[in-house]
Amino acid sequence: MNEELLYQVLLAPYVSEKSTRVAEKHRQFVFRVHRDATKPLIKQAVEKMFDVKVEEVKVLNIKGKYKMFGRRIGRRPNSRKAYVRLKPGHDIDFLTTSS
């Protein structure tokens, strides 16, 4: 697979109370991913960037919200999240990992 494409799949780690709780309890990490990313691409990207083994990938599409911009109604863009579960014995530490 083209390495350049793999580096464009993962946009950022998604940090929230829920994602922190899920990471501690189930070895799952949450990432914002490109809207066209597929599960196999996400799996390859995580394994390549963080040198871990992925057990499962779940993908969630998020519809953009409607917001008021002055008197006009605007819409935020759609986005996509991926819940990535790692195999036992593997972990991602975002503080020491550099890409």
Biopython code that builds the backbone (N, CA, C, O; Angstrom):
import numpy as np
from Bio.PDB.StructureBuilder import StructureBuilder

atoms = [
    (1, "MET", "N", (0.847, -1.185, 0.000)),
    (1, "MET", "CA", (0.000, 0.000, 0.000)),
    (1, "MET", "C", (0.882, 1.235, 0.000)),
    (1, "MET", "O", (1.949, 1.235, 0.614)),
    (2, "ASN", "N", (0.459, 2.266, -0.668)),
    (2, "ASN", "CA", (1.182, 3.520, -0.749)),
    (2, "ASN", "C", (1.278, 4.155, 0.644)),
    (2, "ASN", "O", (0.258, 4.421, 1.281)),
    (3, "GLU", "N", (2.511, 4.396, 1.111)),
    (3, "GLU", "CA", (2.706, 4.932, 2.459)),
    (3, "GLU", "C", (2.128, 6.329, 2.605)),
    (3, "GLU", "O", (1.630, 6.685, 3.673)),
    (4, "GLU", "N", (2.189, 7.123, 1.547)),
    (4, "GLU", "CA", (1.645, 8.477, 1.604)),
    (4, "GLU", "C", (0.146, 8.448, 1.887)),
    (4, "GLU", "O", (-0.362, 9.264, 2.655)),
    (5, "LEU", "N", (-0.552, 7.512, 1.269)),
    (5, "LEU", "CA", (-1.988, 7.374, 1.484)),
    (5, "LEU", "C", (-2.285, 6.961, 2.924)),
    (5, "LEU", "O", (-3.238, 7.453, 3.528)),
    (6, "LEU", "N", (-1.474, 6.063, 3.472)),
    (6, "LEU", "CA", (-1.694, 5.612, 4.846)),
    (6, "LEU", "C", (-1.536, 6.747, 5.844)),
    (6, "LEU", "O", (-2.255, 6.794, 6.842)),
    (7, "TYR", "N", (-0.607, 7.663, 5.593)),
    (7, "TYR", "CA", (-0.406, 8.775, 6.515)),
    (7, "TYR", "C", (-1.522, 9.812, 6.415)),
    (7, "TYR", "O", (-1.674, 10.633, 7.320)),
    (8, "GLN", "N", (-2.303, 9.793, 5.342)),
    (8, "GLN", "CA", (-3.412, 10.731, 5.201)),
    (8, "GLN", "C", (-4.719, 10.177, 5.752)),
    (8, "GLN", "O", (-5.700, 10.912, 5.866)),
    (9, "VAL", "N", (-4.748, 8.892, 6.097)),
    (9, "VAL", "CA", (-5.976, 8.269, 6.594)),
    (9, "VAL", "C", (-6.307, 8.771, 7.997)),
    (9, "VAL", "O", (-7.436, 9.188, 8.252)),
    (10, "LEU", "N", (-5.339, 8.735, 8.905)),
    (10, "LEU", "CA", (-5.565, 9.183, 10.281)),
    (10, "LEU", "C", (-5.359, 10.687, 10.359)),
    (10, "LEU", "O", (-4.283, 11.185, 10.028)),
    (11, "LEU", "N", (-6.384, 11.413, 10.794)),
    (11, "LEU", "CA", (-6.276, 12.863, 10.896)),
    (11, "LEU", "C", (-5.775, 13.289, 12.272)),
    (11, "LEU", "O", (-4.888, 14.136, 12.374)),
    (12, "ALA", "N", (-6.340, 12.704, 13.335)),
    (12, "ALA", "CA", (-5.941, 13.093, 14.690)),
    (12, "ALA", "C", (-6.538, 12.107, 15.683)),
    (12, "ALA", "O", (-7.562, 11.487, 15.397)),
    (13, "PRO", "N", (-5.912, 11.955, 16.842)),
    (13, "PRO", "CA", (-6.568, 11.186, 17.901)),
    (13, "PRO", "C", (-7.751, 11.988, 18.435)),
    (13, "PRO", "O", (-7.686, 13.215, 18.520)),
    (14, "TYR", "N", (-8.808, 11.309, 18.788)),
    (14, "TYR", "CA", (-10.010, 11.961, 19.298)),
    (14, "TYR", "C", (-9.994, 11.807, 20.811)),
    (14, "TYR", "O", (-10.125, 10.696, 21.324)),
    (15, "VAL", "N", (-9.834, 12.911, 21.526)),
    (15, "VAL", "CA", (-9.703, 12.865, 22.980)),
    (15, "VAL", "C", (-10.970, 13.421, 23.620)),
    (15, "VAL", "O", (-11.348, 14.568, 23.385)),
    (16, "SER", "N", (-11.615, 12.594, 24.428)),
    (16, "SER", "CA", (-12.791, 12.996, 25.187)),
    (16, "SER", "C", (-12.854, 12.111, 26.431)),
    (16, "SER", "O", (-12.037, 11.206, 26.595)),
    (17, "GLU", "N", (-13.815, 12.373, 27.296)),
    (17, "GLU", "CA", (-13.958, 11.535, 28.487)),
    (17, "GLU", "C", (-14.271, 10.097, 28.093)),
    (17, "GLU", "O", (-13.714, 9.156, 28.658)),
    (18, "LYS", "N", (-15.157, 9.936, 27.131)),
    (18, "LYS", "CA", (-15.539, 8.594, 26.700)),
    (18, "LYS", "C", (-14.363, 7.858, 26.063)),
    (18, "LYS", "O", (-14.146, 6.680, 26.349)),
    (19, "SER", "N", (-13.606, 8.534, 25.209)),
    (19, "SER", "CA", (-12.482, 7.862, 24.550)),
    (19, "SER", "C", (-11.400, 7.479, 25.557)),
    (19, "SER", "O", (-10.753, 6.443, 25.401)),
    (20, "THR", "N", (-11.197, 8.298, 26.584)),
    (20, "THR", "CA", (-10.220, 7.963, 27.621)),
    (20, "THR", "C", (-10.677, 6.749, 28.416)),
    (20, "THR", "O", (-9.878, 5.861, 28.715)),
    (21, "ARG", "N", (-11.957, 6.709, 28.757)),
    (21, "ARG", "CA", (-12.512, 5.583, 29.512)),
    (21, "ARG", "C", (-12.432, 4.290, 28.702)),
    (21, "ARG", "O", (-12.078, 3.240, 29.238)),
    (22, "VAL", "N", (-12.758, 4.366, 27.425)),
    (22, "VAL", "CA", (-12.722, 3.187, 26.549)),
    (22, "VAL", "C", (-11.285, 2.693, 26.379)),
    (22, "VAL", "O", (-11.048, 1.487, 26.319)),
    (23, "ALA", "N", (-10.332, 3.613, 26.303)),
    (23, "ALA", "CA", (-8.929, 3.225, 26.140)),
    (23, "ALA", "C", (-8.435, 2.471, 27.368)),
    (23, "ALA", "O", (-7.715, 1.481, 27.236)),
    (24, "GLU", "N", (-8.812, 2.923, 28.550)),
    (24, "GLU", "CA", (-8.365, 2.260, 29.775)),
    (24, "GLU", "C", (-9.030, 0.900, 29.957)),
    (24, "GLU", "O", (-8.393, -0.056, 30.399)),
    (25, "LYS", "N", (-10.314, 0.820, 29.613)),
    (25, "LYS", "CA", (-11.078, -0.378, 29.910)),
    (25, "LYS", "C", (-10.947, -1.472, 28.851)),
    (25, "LYS", "O", (-10.842, -2.651, 29.190)),
    (26, "HIS", "N", (-10.953, -1.091, 27.575)),
    (26, "HIS", "CA", (-11.051, -2.083, 26.497)),
    (26, "HIS", "C", (-9.910, -2.045, 25.485)),
    (26, "HIS", "O", (-10.003, -2.697, 24.446)),
    (27, "ARG", "N", (-8.839, -1.305, 25.753)),
    (27, "ARG", "CA", (-7.714, -1.168, 24.823)),
    (27, "ARG", "C", (-8.173, -0.627, 23.468)),
    (27, "ARG", "O", (-7.631, -1.006, 22.430)),
    (28, "GLN", "N", (-9.172, 0.257, 23.481)),
    (28, "GLN", "CA", (-9.658, 0.869, 22.247)),
    (28, "GLN", "C", (-9.189, 2.316, 22.191)),
    (28, "GLN", "O", (-9.197, 3.024, 23.198)),
    (29, "PHE", "N", (-8.785, 2.741, 21.013)),
    (29, "PHE", "CA", (-8.357, 4.119, 20.810)),
    (29, "PHE", "C", (-9.217, 4.725, 19.714)),
    (29, "PHE", "O", (-9.594, 4.045, 18.760)),
    (30, "VAL", "N", (-9.522, 6.004, 19.856)),
    (30, "VAL", "CA", (-10.434, 6.674, 18.941)),
    (30, "VAL", "C", (-9.648, 7.678, 18.101)),
    (30, "VAL", "O", (-8.858, 8.460, 18.631)),
    (31, "PHE", "N", (-9.869, 7.650, 16.794)),
    (31, "PHE", "CA", (-9.189, 8.549, 15.864)),
    (31, "PHE", "C", (-10.213, 9.227, 14.968)),
    (31, "PHE", "O", (-11.220, 8.622, 14.601)),
    (32, "ARG", "N", (-9.957, 10.487, 14.615)),
    (32, "ARG", "CA", (-10.673, 11.130, 13.518)),
    (32, "ARG", "C", (-9.992, 10.643, 12.249)),
    (32, "ARG", "O", (-8.767, 10.706, 12.136)),
    (33, "VAL", "N", (-10.771, 10.162, 11.300)),
    (33, "VAL", "CA", (-10.192, 9.612, 10.076)),
    (33, "VAL", "C", (-10.802, 10.307, 8.862)),
    (33, "VAL", "O", (-11.831, 10.976, 8.958)),
    (34, "HIS", "N", (-10.149, 10.131, 7.729)),
    (34, "HIS", "CA", (-10.624, 10.690, 6.462)),
    (34, "HIS", "C", (-11.982, 10.084, 6.135)),
    (34, "HIS", "O", (-12.234, 8.918, 6.438)),
    (35, "ARG", "N", (-12.854, 10.872, 5.519)),
    (35, "ARG", "CA", (-14.221, 10.406, 5.260)),
    (35, "ARG", "C", (-14.281, 9.218, 4.313)),
    (35, "ARG", "O", (-15.243, 8.451, 4.359)),
    (36, "ASP", "N", (-13.288, 9.044, 3.461)),
    (36, "ASP", "CA", (-13.290, 7.936, 2.507)),
    (36, "ASP", "C", (-12.504, 6.724, 3.001)),
    (36, "ASP", "O", (-12.347, 5.753, 2.261)),
    (37, "ALA", "N", (-12.013, 6.763, 4.229)),
    (37, "ALA", "CA", (-11.176, 5.676, 4.752)),
    (37, "ALA", "C", (-12.027, 4.436, 5.026)),
    (37, "ALA", "O", (-13.141, 4.529, 5.540)),
    (38, "THR", "N", (-11.479, 3.284, 4.674)),
    (38, "THR", "CA", (-12.147, 2.017, 4.931)),
    (38, "THR", "C", (-11.505, 1.348, 6.137)),
    (38, "THR", "O", (-10.437, 1.759, 6.589)),
    (39, "LYS", "N", (-12.163, 0.316, 6.654)),
    (39, "LYS", "CA", (-11.630, -0.385, 7.828)),
    (39, "LYS", "C", (-10.245, -0.986, 7.569)),
    (39, "LYS", "O", (-9.358, -0.836, 8.409)),
    (40, "PRO", "N", (-10.029, -1.664, 6.429)),
    (40, "PRO", "CA", (-8.687, -2.203, 6.186)),
    (40, "PRO", "C", (-7.616, -1.117, 6.087)),
    (40, "PRO", "O", (-6.495, -1.317, 6.554)),
    (41, "LEU", "N", (-7.943, 0.024, 5.487)),
    (41, "LEU", "CA", (-6.976, 1.125, 5.397)),
    (41, "LEU", "C", (-6.643, 1.682, 6.774)),
    (41, "LEU", "O", (-5.483, 1.968, 7.068)),
    (42, "ILE", "N", (-7.665, 1.837, 7.621)),
    (42, "ILE", "CA", (-7.448, 2.348, 8.973)),
    (42, "ILE", "C", (-6.573, 1.379, 9.756)),
    (42, "ILE", "O", (-5.664, 1.797, 10.474)),
    (43, "LYS", "N", (-6.845, 0.093, 9.618)),
    (43, "LYS", "CA", (-6.052, -0.918, 10.322)),
    (43, "LYS", "C", (-4.590, -0.856, 9.886)),
    (43, "LYS", "O", (-3.693, -0.873, 10.729)),
    (44, "GLN", "N", (-4.344, -0.785, 8.581)),
    (44, "GLN", "CA", (-2.969, -0.711, 8.084)),
    (44, "GLN", "C", (-2.273, 0.552, 8.561)),
    (44, "GLN", "O", (-1.097, 0.513, 8.923)),
    (45, "ALA", "N", (-2.986, 1.671, 8.566)),
    (45, "ALA", "CA", (-2.385, 2.941, 8.970)),
    (45, "ALA", "C", (-1.981, 2.922, 10.438)),
    (45, "ALA", "O", (-0.889, 3.371, 10.786)),
    (46, "VAL", "N", (-2.853, 2.404, 11.303)),
    (46, "VAL", "CA", (-2.535, 2.350, 12.739)),
    (46, "VAL", "C", (-1.371, 1.402, 12.986)),
    (46, "VAL", "O", (-0.466, 1.723, 13.757)),
    (47, "GLU", "N", (-1.382, 0.239, 12.343)),
    (47, "GLU", "CA", (-0.290, -0.719, 12.535)),
    (47, "GLU", "C", (1.035, -0.149, 12.046)),
    (47, "GLU", "O", (2.073, -0.388, 12.662)),
    (48, "LYS", "N", (1.015, 0.596, 10.955)),
    (48, "LYS", "CA", (2.244, 1.164, 10.395)),
    (48, "LYS", "C", (2.765, 2.322, 11.249)),
    (48, "LYS", "O", (3.960, 2.393, 11.536)),
    (49, "MET", "N", (1.874, 3.226, 11.653)),
    (49, "MET", "CA", (2.311, 4.431, 12.358)),
    (49, "MET", "C", (2.732, 4.167, 13.802)),
    (49, "MET", "O", (3.678, 4.783, 14.292)),
    (50, "PHE", "N", (2.036, 3.257, 14.488)),
    (50, "PHE", "CA", (2.285, 3.062, 15.914)),
    (50, "PHE", "C", (2.960, 1.733, 16.235)),
    (50, "PHE", "O", (3.238, 1.460, 17.403)),
    (51, "ASP", "N", (3.229, 0.906, 15.237)),
    (51, "ASP", "CA", (3.903, -0.377, 15.415)),
    (51, "ASP", "C", (3.181, -1.253, 16.440)),
    (51, "ASP", "O", (3.788, -1.741, 17.393)),
    (52, "VAL", "N", (1.875, -1.445, 16.231)),
    (52, "VAL", "CA", (1.046, -2.288, 17.087)),
    (52, "VAL", "C", (0.236, -3.229, 16.200)),
    (52, "VAL", "O", (0.215, -3.075, 14.979)),
    (53, "LYS", "N", (-0.427, -4.201, 16.816)),
    (53, "LYS", "CA", (-1.315, -5.111, 16.096)),
    (53, "LYS", "C", (-2.759, -4.759, 16.436)),
    (53, "LYS", "O", (-3.118, -4.632, 17.606)),
    (54, "VAL", "N", (-3.579, -4.604, 15.407)),
    (54, "VAL", "CA", (-4.974, -4.212, 15.575)),
    (54, "VAL", "C", (-5.851, -5.453, 15.532)),
    (54, "VAL", "O", (-5.702, -6.305, 14.657)),
    (55, "GLU", "N", (-6.772, -5.542, 16.496)),
    (55, "GLU", "CA", (-7.697, -6.667, 16.548)),
    (55, "GLU", "C", (-8.993, -6.359, 15.795)),
    (55, "GLU", "O", (-9.518, -7.211, 15.078)),
    (56, "GLU", "N", (-9.510, -5.127, 15.962)),
    (56, "GLU", "CA", (-10.811, -4.797, 15.386)),
    (56, "GLU", "C", (-10.903, -3.292, 15.134)),
    (56, "GLU", "O", (-10.323, -2.489, 15.865)),
    (57, "VAL", "N", (-11.639, -2.927, 14.091)),
    (57, "VAL", "CA", (-11.885, -1.518, 13.775)),
    (57, "VAL", "C", (-13.390, -1.320, 13.614)),
    (57, "VAL", "O", (-14.043, -2.038, 12.856)),
    (58, "LYS", "N", (-13.928, -0.342, 14.333)),
    (58, "LYS", "CA", (-15.331, 0.048, 14.176)),
    (58, "LYS", "C", (-15.352, 1.494, 13.708)),
    (58, "LYS", "O", (-14.603, 2.330, 14.214)),
    (59, "VAL", "N", (-16.215, 1.785, 12.735)),
    (59, "VAL", "CA", (-16.244, 3.116, 12.133)),
    (59, "VAL", "C", (-17.604, 3.758, 12.399)),
    (59, "VAL", "O", (-18.643, 3.100, 12.346)),
    (60, "LEU", "N", (-17.567, 5.061, 12.688)),
    (60, "LEU", "CA", (-18.772, 5.806, 13.006)),
    (60, "LEU", "C", (-18.816, 7.062, 12.149)),
    (60, "LEU", "O", (-17.884, 7.866, 12.181)),
    (61, "ASN", "N", (-19.888, 7.240, 11.384)),
    (61, "ASN", "CA", (-20.070, 8.455, 10.586)),
    (61, "ASN", "C", (-20.847, 9.473, 11.405)),
    (61, "ASN", "O", (-21.868, 9.141, 12.007)),
    (62, "ILE", "N", (-20.368, 10.713, 11.431)),
    (62, "ILE", "CA", (-21.003, 11.772, 12.204)),
    (62, "ILE", "C", (-21.514, 12.832, 11.238)),
    (62, "ILE", "O", (-20.747, 13.386, 10.451)),
    (63, "LYS", "N", (-22.802, 13.108, 11.299)),
    (63, "LYS", "CA", (-23.383, 14.141, 10.446)),
    (63, "LYS", "C", (-23.021, 15.514, 10.983)),
    (63, "LYS", "O", (-22.984, 15.722, 12.196)),
    (64, "GLY", "N", (-22.757, 16.445, 10.087)),
    (64, "GLY", "CA", (-22.442, 17.811, 10.483)),
    (64, "GLY", "C", (-23.662, 18.507, 11.072)),
    (64, "GLY", "O", (-24.789, 18.294, 10.625)),
    (65, "LYS", "N", (-23.424, 19.334, 12.070)),
    (65, "LYS", "CA", (-24.519, 20.047, 12.726)),
    (65, "LYS", "C", (-24.850, 21.329, 11.971)),
    (65, "LYS", "O", (-24.001, 21.917, 11.302)),
    (66, "TYR", "N", (-26.098, 21.742, 12.098)),
    (66, "TYR", "CA", (-26.520, 23.025, 11.546)),
    (66, "TYR", "C", (-26.256, 24.098, 12.588)),
    (66, "TYR", "O", (-26.635, 23.947, 13.749)),
    (67, "LYS", "N", (-25.608, 25.182, 12.179)),
    (67, "LYS", "CA", (-25.240, 26.268, 13.087)),
    (67, "LYS", "C", (-25.644, 27.592, 12.466)),
    (67, "LYS", "O", (-25.759, 27.717, 11.247)),
    (68, "MET", "N", (-25.854, 28.564, 13.317)),
    (68, "MET", "CA", (-26.171, 29.920, 12.861)),
    (68, "MET", "C", (-24.879, 30.707, 12.702)),
    (68, "MET", "O", (-24.057, 30.754, 13.618)),
    (69, "PHE", "N", (-24.701, 31.322, 11.546)),
    (69, "PHE", "CA", (-23.591, 32.231, 11.293)),
    (69, "PHE", "C", (-24.214, 33.604, 11.035)),
    (69, "PHE", "O", (-24.565, 33.936, 9.903)),
    (70, "GLY", "N", (-24.344, 34.389, 12.094)),
    (70, "GLY", "CA", (-25.075, 35.641, 11.972)),
    (70, "GLY", "C", (-26.545, 35.317, 11.805)),
    (70, "GLY", "O", (-27.145, 34.664, 12.659)),
    (71, "ARG", "N", (-27.124, 35.769, 10.711)),
    (71, "ARG", "CA", (-28.532, 35.463, 10.437)),
    (71, "ARG", "C", (-28.690, 34.262, 9.511)),
    (71, "ARG", "O", (-29.809, 33.825, 9.242)),
    (72, "ARG", "N", (-27.611, 33.748, 9.040)),
    (72, "ARG", "CA", (-27.667, 32.644, 8.078)),
    (72, "ARG", "C", (-27.455, 31.309, 8.773)),
    (72, "ARG", "O", (-26.763, 31.207, 9.785)),
    (73, "ILE", "N", (-28.067, 30.307, 8.201)),
    (73, "ILE", "CA", (-27.864, 28.953, 8.709)),
    (73, "ILE", "C", (-26.755, 28.316, 7.893)),
    (73, "ILE", "O", (-26.799, 28.299, 6.663)),
    (74, "GLY", "N", (-25.764, 27.795, 8.592)),
    (74, "GLY", "CA", (-24.666, 27.096, 7.939)),
    (74, "GLY", "C", (-24.616, 25.665, 8.431)),
    (74, "GLY", "O", (-25.348, 25.281, 9.343)),
    (75, "ARG", "N", (-23.764, 24.895, 7.830)),
    (75, "ARG", "CA", (-23.662, 23.492, 8.208)),
    (75, "ARG", "C", (-22.203, 23.107, 8.331)),
    (75, "ARG", "O", (-21.397, 23.396, 7.446)),
    (76, "ARG", "N", (-21.870, 22.458, 9.424)),
    (76, "ARG", "CA", (-20.514, 21.952, 9.596)),
    (76, "ARG", "C", (-20.356, 20.695, 8.755)),
    (76, "ARG", "O", (-21.338, 20.009, 8.472)),
    (77, "PRO", "N", (-19.125, 20.389, 8.354)),
    (77, "PRO", "CA", (-18.930, 19.221, 7.479)),
    (77, "PRO", "C", (-19.133, 17.899, 8.225)),
    (77, "PRO", "O", (-18.962, 17.822, 9.441)),
    (78, "ASN", "N", (-19.499, 16.867, 7.470)),
    (78, "ASN", "CA", (-19.588, 15.523, 8.030)),
    (78, "ASN", "C", (-18.193, 15.050, 8.404)),
    (78, "ASN", "O", (-17.201, 15.488, 7.821)),
    (79, "SER", "N", (-18.123, 14.154, 9.382)),
    (79, "SER", "CA", (-16.823, 13.622, 9.784)),
    (79, "SER", "C", (-16.963, 12.132, 10.073)),
    (79, "SER", "O", (-18.050, 11.561, 9.982)),
    (80, "ARG", "N", (-15.848, 11.524, 10.418)),
    (80, "ARG", "CA", (-15.826, 10.087, 10.643)),
    (80, "ARG", "C", (-14.872, 9.763, 11.777)),
    (80, "ARG", "O", (-13.774, 10.315, 11.850)),
    (81, "LYS", "N", (-15.291, 8.862, 12.668)),
    (81, "LYS", "CA", (-14.445, 8.414, 13.770)),
    (81, "LYS", "C", (-14.212, 6.921, 13.627)),
    (81, "LYS", "O", (-15.051, 6.195, 13.095)),
    (82, "ALA", "N", (-13.063, 6.474, 14.107)),
    (82, "ALA", "CA", (-12.755, 5.047, 14.097)),
    (82, "ALA", "C", (-12.364, 4.622, 15.501)),
    (82, "ALA", "O", (-11.493, 5.228, 16.124)),
    (83, "TYR", "N", (-13.015, 3.575, 15.995)),
    (83, "TYR", "CA", (-12.651, 2.953, 17.263)),
    (83, "TYR", "C", (-11.766, 1.760, 16.923)),
    (83, "TYR", "O", (-12.212, 0.819, 16.266)),
    (84, "VAL", "N", (-10.522, 1.800, 17.366)),
    (84, "VAL", "CA", (-9.541, 0.770, 17.027)),
    (84, "VAL", "C", (-9.197, -0.006, 18.289)),
    (84, "VAL", "O", (-8.684, 0.566, 19.251)),
    (85, "ARG", "N", (-9.481, -1.323, 18.290)),
    (85, "ARG", "CA", (-9.134, -2.162, 19.435)),
    (85, "ARG", "C", (-7.829, -2.888, 19.132)),
    (85, "ARG", "O", (-7.670, -3.489, 18.069)),
    (86, "LEU", "N", (-6.899, -2.823, 20.082)),
    (86, "LEU", "CA", (-5.594, -3.446, 19.909)),
    (86, "LEU", "C", (-5.591, -4.850, 20.488)),
    (86, "LEU", "O", (-6.377, -5.169, 21.380)),
    (87, "LYS", "N", (-4.706, -5.680, 19.975)),
    (87, "LYS", "CA", (-4.539, -7.025, 20.508)),
    (87, "LYS", "C", (-3.891, -6.949, 21.885)),
    (87, "LYS", "O", (-3.206, -5.973, 22.192)),
    (88, "PRO", "N", (-4.101, -7.973, 22.721)),
    (88, "PRO", "CA", (-3.501, -7.955, 24.068)),
    (88, "PRO", "C", (-1.983, -7.809, 23.998)),
    (88, "PRO", "O", (-1.325, -8.398, 23.141)),
    (89, "GLY", "N", (-1.444, -7.012, 24.920)),
    (89, "GLY", "CA", (-0.006, -6.788, 24.968)),
    (89, "GLY", "C", (0.458, -5.584, 24.175)),
    (89, "GLY", "O", (1.636, -5.231, 24.235)),
    (90, "HIS", "N", (-0.432, -4.944, 23.433)),
    (90, "HIS", "CA", (-0.076, -3.766, 22.643)),
    (90, "HIS", "C", (-0.734, -2.533, 23.245)),
    (90, "HIS", "O", (-1.832, -2.610, 23.796)),
    (91, "ASP", "N", (-0.054, -1.395, 23.136)),
    (91, "ASP", "CA", (-0.575, -0.147, 23.682)),
    (91, "ASP", "C", (-0.020, 1.022, 22.882)),
    (91, "ASP", "O", (1.074, 0.940, 22.323)),
    (92, "ILE", "N", (-0.780, 2.105, 22.832)),
    (92, "ILE", "CA", (-0.338, 3.332, 22.169)),
    (92, "ILE", "C", (-0.189, 4.400, 23.237)),
    (92, "ILE", "O", (-1.121, 4.664, 23.997)),
    (93, "ASP", "N", (0.986, 5.013, 23.292)),
    (93, "ASP", "CA", (1.224, 6.124, 24.210)),
    (93, "ASP", "C", (1.434, 7.365, 23.355)),
    (93, "ASP", "O", (2.475, 7.507, 22.713)),
    (94, "PHE", "N", (0.455, 8.263, 23.340)),
    (94, "PHE", "CA", (0.516, 9.433, 22.471)),
    (94, "PHE", "C", (1.569, 10.433, 22.914)),
    (94, "PHE", "O", (1.997, 11.264, 22.113)),
    (95, "LEU", "N", (1.995, 10.375, 24.166)),
    (95, "LEU", "CA", (2.971, 11.345, 24.657)),
    (95, "LEU", "C", (4.379, 11.053, 24.162)),
    (95, "LEU", "O", (5.158, 11.982, 23.953)),
    (96, "THR", "N", (4.724, 9.776, 23.968)),
    (96, "THR", "CA", (6.081, 9.437, 23.548)),
    (96, "THR", "C", (6.171, 9.051, 22.078)),
    (96, "THR", "O", (7.274, 8.942, 21.543)),
    (97, "THR", "N", (5.038, 8.843, 21.411)),
    (97, "THR", "CA", (5.045, 8.427, 20.013)),
    (97, "THR", "C", (5.246, 9.640, 19.118)),
    (97, "THR", "O", (4.551, 10.647, 19.259)),
    (98, "SER", "N", (6.194, 9.544, 18.202)),
    (98, "SER", "CA", (6.391, 10.614, 17.227)),
    (98, "SER", "C", (6.210, 10.036, 15.835)),
    (98, "SER", "O", (6.647, 8.920, 15.554)),
    (99, "SER", "N", (5.560, 10.806, 14.960)),
    (99, "SER", "CA", (5.335, 10.304, 13.602)),
    (99, "SER", "C", (5.861, 11.258, 12.577)),
    (99, "SER", "O", (5.756, 10.996, 11.378)),
]
sb = StructureBuilder()
sb.init_structure("model")
sb.init_model(0)
sb.init_chain("A")
sb.init_seg("    ")
for serial, (resi, resn, name, xyz) in enumerate(atoms, 1):
    if name == "N":
        sb.init_residue(resn, " ", resi, " ")
    sb.init_atom(name, np.array(xyz, "f"), 0.0, 1.0, " ", f" {name:<3s}", serial, name[0])
structure = sb.get_structure()
